[in-house]
């Protein structure tokens, strides 16, 4: 009999619980520890921030959903993981023991690394959490009554750039629908070396496509940008050249701003020797297993992945939904193999499929694998992407409510947009030995 504990109940933790329960033996116990009583679908946060979705539309009560599958839920924050003792210390001082641990906490949002950043005591909004998106929506309600300049983007060290592009386009769409877009100068600020880099070194002609989309929407941009500080209504940005040398200082006025922060590891694991890197991300091998504590696995945004390439201003590597799903599936199978006395054999595919919503249209990026060189590097755009993302949201929420353990990226997205055929073709085009 084994006790498998999953720390976190987000896009990695909830699917991990369902897949692990489906693969576990009858006598095994699966427990999820979450600091929140509700799961929320993070990719829909930009819609919440402009009131296209309500918070309740994208949330699921964790305990009842898990309970349907016989999975125990502990709704309490974890204070500290003690991997040498196979225990997790909770906020109330109690301990939870485990045989296998899967860390799926997501990141800590490093608002403190830029003066004035963030919704808590800062001057910018965030869409990283549904609570932040609700706060951003309240600010948006006031902004559209008295519009002015917008600054949107990401600060140095950020890794998930897709939502920043999405939110810029979604705001543009909402303002056009209100017929006040002409009153809102918009500037996109990013540490990426060029528009469409995405922390991935670009995907296909993402540079040309996204630049064209920004021009069409009259959104100016500053790349190789380091945000030095933010004051009420003013953002201070240093633009650099390709050698990383400062070339221009910008003082950007704004009435509304959303800037994505850099990520780091959560306090419960930060600084544990042998478990995390200096930023607090969990280090894992090809089987999602920590090399020091071999009964500890990790999936999702909280794992350590090196940047795809060196950039003048630091950019992290995103962990997208398809990649997270493949980590989850590999981890569940590897834990079962260990319980059966075997060595782990499953590896995550680390492919990227991104549906980026632009409000009334969208763009789809596919990178197989995520880190170059790639077998497939493909992108497309059109209204169908917006519709596909809406459909995916509904499908994923239903999966969380019903407790399905079926991976859905291959089933829904890969088949829907024909990427399965692209993968097959890439394999067929390989030279024969």
N, C-alpha and C positions, 0 to 999 in steps of 0.2 A: 504494500500500500504506500502510495506517494502523495505528498501534499505539494501541489504546484500553485505558487502565488504569482499573480500578475499585478505589478505596481503601476497603476494608471488605467483610466477607462476612457481613452480618447479614440482617435482613428486607428491607433495600433492596439490599444489595450482591449477594447471590446471585441473586435474580430479575433484577437489572440485567445480570449476566453472561450469563445464559441468553437474555434477550431481545435483548441486544446481539449476541451470537454469531449468533442466528437472523437478524438483519437485516444483519449485516456482509457484506462481499464476501468471496469465497473467499480473496483474497490478504491480507485484514486479520487482525491478531492481537489477541486479547482476553486481558488479564492481570488477575488479581485479587490484590491485596496484602492479607493478613490477619494480625493479630497473634495469631490463634488458629487451631489446626489443625482446629477443629470449629465448624460452624454449630449454634446452638441456637435452638429455637422459644420466643422470649421470652414469648408469651402463656400458656404452660403453667407458667411459674415459680411462680405461687401454688400450683399443685398439688404441685410438688416440695417446697415449703416445709412442707407438712403430710404428706408421704410418700404422696401419692396418685399420684405419678409418680416414677420413678427418672430420674436425670440421663441415662442412656443411652437412655431412651425418647424423648427430645426432641433428640437430637444426631445430626449427620451429619458424617462425615469430609469435609472440604472438597476436598482435592486429588484423591481418586479420583472424587468426584462431578463436579467440573469437568472432569477429564481425559476422561471419557466423551464430552464435547461438544467436545473439542479446545481447551479453555480452560486457559491456564497459571495456576498458583497459586504465589505467593511467600509462604511462611509466615514472616513476620517483621514486626515493628512498623515503622511509618513514623516516622522521627524528625522530618522537616520537609518540607513541600511547598515547592518553589521555582517558583512559577507563571511568573515572568518568564523562567526558563530551561527551562520545560517538563520539569522533573525532580522526582523524589521521592527524598529522602535516606532511606535505611533505617537501622535501628539499628546495623548493622555498618559504616556509613560508605559503603557502595556506593550508586550512583545508578541509578535507573530512569528512562529517558526515555519520553516519551509524545507523541502527536499530539493526543489527546483524553483528558481526565481526568474521571472521575465520582467525586466525593467522597460516600461513603456510610458514613461511619465510625460513625454514631450519636453520642451525646453523651458528654461527660465528666461523671461524677457528682460534683456539688459538695458532698460531705459536709463539706468544710472550712468551709463558710459558716455552719454552726451548731455551736457547741461541743458535743462529745459525741455528734454524729450519726454513724450508720453502723456497720458491722460491723468496720471496721479501726481499732481503737483507740477506738471509740465504744461506746455502750451500746444501740444499736438495730439491728434487722435490716433487710435490704433484699431485694427480689425483682426488682431491675433486671437482674441477671445470674444465670445458672444456678449459678455458684459461690457467690454470695450466698444463693441459695435453698437450696443444700445446707447452708450454715452455719446458716441459719434453721431448717432441718429438725432439725439437731442440738439447737439451742436448744429447739425445740418438743417434742422427745422428753423433755427434762428438765422442761419446764414442765408437761406433762400429768401427770407424777408428783407434782408439787407446785404445783397451780394457784393463781392469784391474779389481780390486775387486769391488764387488757390496755389499752394505748394504741396506736392504729393511725391512719394517715392520711398527711398530706403536710405538708411545711414550706413556708414562704413562697417564692415563685418557682417552685414545682413546676408542671408543665404536663400531666402524664399522670395524671389522677385515677382513671380507670377501674380500674386494678389495685389501688388502695387500697380502693375500695369492694368489689371482688371478694374481696380477701384478708380483709377484715372479715367478710364473709358466709361465706366458706369456713371460716374459723376457727370461727365460730358453728356451722356445720353439723357440723364435726368434733367439737367439744366436745359437741354434743347427741348425736351417735352414741356418744360415750364415756360419756354420762350424767353429765357433770361441768359442764355449762353453768351450773348454779346456783351454782357456786363461783367464777365468773369475771365480775366487773364489767368492762364494756367501754366505752371512750370513743373516739369518732372525732374527730380534731383536723385541721382543714383551713383553709387561707387563703381558700377559696371564700367568697363573701358569703352563700351559702345552700347547703344540701344539694341536690345534683343540678345545680349550676352547670356542673361538669365542665370548666371552662376555656372553655366554649362559649356562655356566657350561657343555659344550659339548653337542653334539646331536648324540645319538646312539654311535657308535664307531668312532666318528670323530677324536679322538686322534690317534687311531691306523692307520686309513686310511690316515690322513694327514701326520703323521710321516713317513709312508711308501712312500708316494708320494715325500716327501722332500728327503728321503734317495735315492730313485731311481734317483732323479735329482741332487744329490750331493749338496744339500743346507744344510749347517750347521745352527744351531739355538741357540739362547740364550733366555730363558724364565725368568719370574720374573725380567725383565730388566727395569731399570730406566735410561733413556737417560739424562745425566747431562748437556752436552754441545756438540756442533758440530762446528768444525773448518773446514777450507778448506781442504778436503781430509782426515779428521780424525773425528771419532765419539767416544765420551767417554761414556761408559755404565757401570753401576754398577749392577752386578747380585746379587740377593737375594735368601735366602733359603725360605722354606715354612712358616717360622715364621716371614718373612719380614726382616731378618737380612742380612746385606751386607756380601757376601762371596767371591766376586772376582771383581776386576776392569779390564775392557777391554778397550783397545785403538784400534779401528777398522779402518784400512786404507780403503779408497774407492776412486774410480774414478767416480762412479755414485751411487746415493742414492735416494730412495723415502721412506719417513717416514710420515705416517698419523698422523695428530695432534689430540689433544683433541678438543672437541667442547664446546661451551658455547652459551648463548643466544645473539641475535643480539642487537645492540645498541638501536634500536627503542623500545625495551621492557625491556632491562636489568635494574634491580633495581626498577621496579615499584612494590610498596608494594601491596600485595594481588594478584598480577598477576603472578609473577615469583618466582622461588626458588633462593637461593644464586648464582647459576651458570647462572641465567638468562633464564632458561627453564620455559615455561608456565605450570603452575599447572592446572590439569583438573580432573574432577570426572569421574565416569564410563560412563558418556554420552558425554565425550569430552568437557564439559563445565567448565569454571572457577567458583569456588565457590563464589568468591567475586564479580565479575562482570558477572552476569548471562546471559548477552546477548553476551558474548565473548566465543568463542570456539577455539580449536587449534588442528591441525593434523600434523603428520609427525615428523621429527627429532627434531623440536623445542619444543616438549612437555617433561615434566619431568617424567622420569621413573626411579625408584631406581635400583641399580645393582642387578643382579640375586643372587649374593652371595658375601661375603667379600673375597677379594683376597689379597695376600701379597703386591702387587703393584696395585694401583687402575685401574680397568677396567670398562668402562661403558657398558650399555645394548644397543644393536643395535635396530634400528627401520627399519625393512625391508619393501620391497615393498608391500607384501601381508598385513602386519599389517597396513601400511599407507592406503592402499585401503579400508580396513575395517573401519578405523577411518573416512575416507571421507564419506563412505556410511552412517554410523551411524549419523554423524554430519548433513548431508543433511536432513535426515529423522527427526532428532530431531528439527532442526530449523523449518521445515514445521509444525511439531506438535505444537511448540510454537506459530507459526503464526495462527494456527487453534484454539488457546485457550486451548490446551492440555498440559500435562506434557510430557517431553521427555522420551522415553522408549527404544530407540535403544542403543546397546552397541557394541563396536568393539570386534572382536573375538581375536585379539592379537595373531594370529598364525604366524608361520614363515615358509616360503618356500624360499630357497636360491638356485639359480643356479649359481654355481661358475665355471667360465671358466678357464681352465688350458692351453689354447692355442690350443692344438690339442685333448684334452680330457676335462674332467671336473668332478665335484662332485655336487650332489644334496642333500641338507639337509632339513628335514621337522621336525618341532617341533610344536605339537598341544597339549596344548598351548605353547607359547614361554617360559614361566617361569615354571620350574618344580614344582611339579610332573606333568607328561604329559600323555595324552591318547595315543599319537603317538610320537615316537622318531625313525626316520628312515633316512637312507642315502643310496645313491647308487652312482656309478661312471661309467664313460665310455664316449666314443666319442659322444654318443647321447646327453649328457648334453651340450657340446659345440654347437652342432647343434640346440638344443632347445633354447639356449640363443640367438643365431643369429636370430632364428624365432621370439622369443619374442620381440627382439629389433625392428624388422620390424613391428610387430603387434602393438606395443605400439606407435611407431612413426606415424603409420597410424591413430591410435585412436586420437592422439593429433592433427593431421592435419584435420581430418574430424569432430572433436568435439563430439565423441561418449561419451555418459554418461554411457555406459555399463561397470560394473566392469569386469576385465578380468582375475584375478588370478584364480577364481573358474572355469571360462569358459575354459581358455587355459591351464594353468599349472596344476591345480589340476586334471582335467580330463585327460590331456595328460600323466601324469606320474602315474596315477592310485591312487592318494592320496584320491580322493573322496571315493573310495572303502575302503581304509585304515580307513578313518574316520568312515564310516558306520560299518566296522568290529569292530572298537574300541567301538562304541556305543552298538553293539550287544553283545560284550563280557562283558559288565558291568553286575554285579549281579542284578537280578530282585528284586524289593522291596517285 
